[in-house]
Amino acid sequence: MRSTAVPAPAALGSDVSLGAIRHPDRIALALIDGPALSYLEMDRETNRIANSLLGAGLRPGDRVAIWMGNSLEYVCSYVACLKAGLVIVQINTRHTSREADYQLADSGASALLFDDSVAERVQGLEEPERLRVLATTGAERVLDARSFAEFTRYGCGTTLVRAPDPDALAVIGYTSGTTGYPKGVELTHRSIRNIGITNALGNRYALGSRQVFGLSLSFTAATPAHILPHLYVGGTTLLMSSWETERMVAAIDEERASFTILPSPAITDFIEASRGSGTRLTSLQSVLHSASKAPAEHLRAFVDYFGPRLLEGWGMTENSGGLVTATTVEDFASPRPGIFSSAGRAVPGAIVRLADESGEPLPHDGEAVGQLLVRTASLARGYWRNPEATAATFVDGWYRSGDLGTIAPDGLVTVIDRRDDLIVSGGMNVYPSEVERVILELEGVREAVVVAAAHERWGQTPVAFVVTGGDRRLDAETILGHCESSLAGYKLPSRISFVDDLPRNASGKVRRQALRG
């Protein structure tokens, strides 16, 4: 028997319940080469989990940590917490026990849902007794955790009509923590609902959109910015348990997917895998390039092969993980100079402006470099239990991003560098991304990162760390000679170090602080 209770349309989690009414048999969520859930099945399962959590003594506002790899249980647990008014704390699957301990203690989480992939690290938690609820979707029953099936067995699957206060806390999303301890970003039900609408527009989802999702769900942005918006448009998410480029290409073709996301390192592999299988993936309407910057020539190669379906954007955890700016199909239909370095224009509902160190406006002339400030309805309300950081970052309704960039007269935003990464050498500004871009032009360079090093005379000097690949052998003299032909003397690296790999945090971002020594 299908539920007849009507959910509150504005409440997070209601999209699953409304889908169970509108199109109950449509697949909402599936694991590639694995099980699937229709909207009706997902609605019942999320209700069951929500009622089990509430039945275990948790109350709205209590924090529930989720430490799992990609699975149907992960998404269902996330949606269940939203339905129950519980606050989600996402723990990255690459985190150590020590890193997880910090987030559990800082957030005050009283429940942890985990799987086999992190069971050994759960065993290594310092104070597991603070967790009143401990359940695992896997086979390893560490710390007397109940199995997920046992935990949810007696949960009622009937519709929850709960509609939490829109300004209530929904998620504590921890920042990458490139320096010091990560900050907990407070995302509300209202901010996540708004990012669902904004991302659906900015990412060009069609009604009933079908996405193949290969990134880790444990990234803070994954569910609010990509999974929930697909539920909002009545779409289908096809999850990959782990990244595999060739399997992703095949799945997009087989499932006639209309959307996917590509991280920077996978762009060239994705092109080659598609070329090797003889497909141009005609079902795809848009492909979002995500995370770290990609060389302009990689993005150009993508557009040359697939046409103007690339979507370049700029976003952050403080904007509920979603886009603030995005390019359009028209931007790449007839690419103008510099478009492959741009992050597009402000998305609907967002305002982006440029300011100097004191917050005074700078001209949008494409030349002035300043800090990018953001105002949207998707902004976090602040940082969890950190009023000082909140006051410094969220000022008069504006989010001070800490990113340096330019804004052209036609609104195109170009993000240059983090303000903290700026190198000031002899009073001259050196933007690491500019030097990195020149080094990456050399055949045989796979990755390049430029950071500041102390200099007795100039204060700071740029130094480069280079990862090579391919058949061409490179030395420091070759790289420096190439830089000299394109860069002013004060921008030239004073040292070039060859490394096998670059240090990265759990989100895959380069830990520049570690390279600064």
QUIURUR-V52094 format. One record per helix or strand of 2 or more residues. SS is the DSSP state (2 for helix, 1 for strand). FROM is the first residue (numbers start at 1). TO is the last residue. Records with the same first field share a line. If there is no record, write none. Layout:
SS=FROM-TO ; FROM-TO
This chain:
2=14-22 ; 39-55 ; 72-84 ; 97-107 ; 116-123 ; 128-130 ; 142-144 ; 148-152 ; 189-202 ; 220-232 ; 245-255 ; 264-276 ; 296-306 ; 317-319 ; 329-333 ; 339-341 ; 387-393 ; 419-421 ; 432-440 ; 476-484 ; 489-491 ; 512-516
1=27-31 ; 36-38 ; 63-67 ; 87-90 ; 111-114 ; 133-136 ; 146-147 ; 169-174 ; 184-188 ; 210-213 ; 236-239 ; 259-263 ; 286-290 ; 310-315 ; 323-326 ; 345-346 ; 350-355 ; 370-376 ; 382-383 ; 394-395 ; 398-407 ; 413-418 ; 423-425 ; 428-430 ; 445-455 ; 459-468 ; 495-498
